[in-house]
């Protein structure tokens, strides 16, 4: 990774010592296939483990943010970025080798304001295949691909960064990018030759039917969120993400 930084990859991390190294390595492999400089910014969010130490050893820059909202954490990384192009990826996930090259090609074409990436699980089972098919159908119908977000930094600045809400921030941000792209005569796109390698750690810990069980048990919270009351859904998101990582760090 040269000093001529063109791409900044933002990695939010909350107690991710088991995963941050492999995430950074996947970015390095993708960076090796482009000629411009690529930096990795790991945003340590209330970490109590060795996430920062491992990230620094892997060649990443480390910044800190104490928010309990992943969108705010991502925005802290964007604010610190040196690159003209911003990409984001969650710390337990990985990108495929051609990801950065494909992103730059799509942006350089002038047709795209930014976009997302399809996701593929790192392992599969009947439940995960069903989950995968539902994700593909949802993304295909809406066109609001998430996972790895990518756009120029000035574009994120223009839309005010990631939508700072606990529930549905990815979809809200994708909608904002698409709307801004329409104003600029550009499309919100999706990678075709590369994808996000989606972690199955929660499924490994709590079973492959996890999200189907949660949807059934929390149907009331989901319905309320659909009608504008996200208080119960926000609490569920806290339990599934921040509290989950806190508990993993304590037990390791």
Protein Blocks (a to p, Z undefined) as FASTA:
>chain_A
ZZbdfbdcddddehillmmmmmmmmmmmmmmmpcbdcddddddehiabfklmmmmmnopa
cdddfbfcfklmmmmmmmmpmbfbdcdddfkbccdfklmmmmmmmmmnopagbdcddddd
fbdcfklmmmmmmmmmmmmmnopaghjacddfklmmmnopaaddfehklmmmmmmmmmmm
mmnopacdddfkbccdddfklmmmnojklmmmmmmmmmmmmmmmmnopaklmmmmmmmmm
mmmmmmmmmmZZ
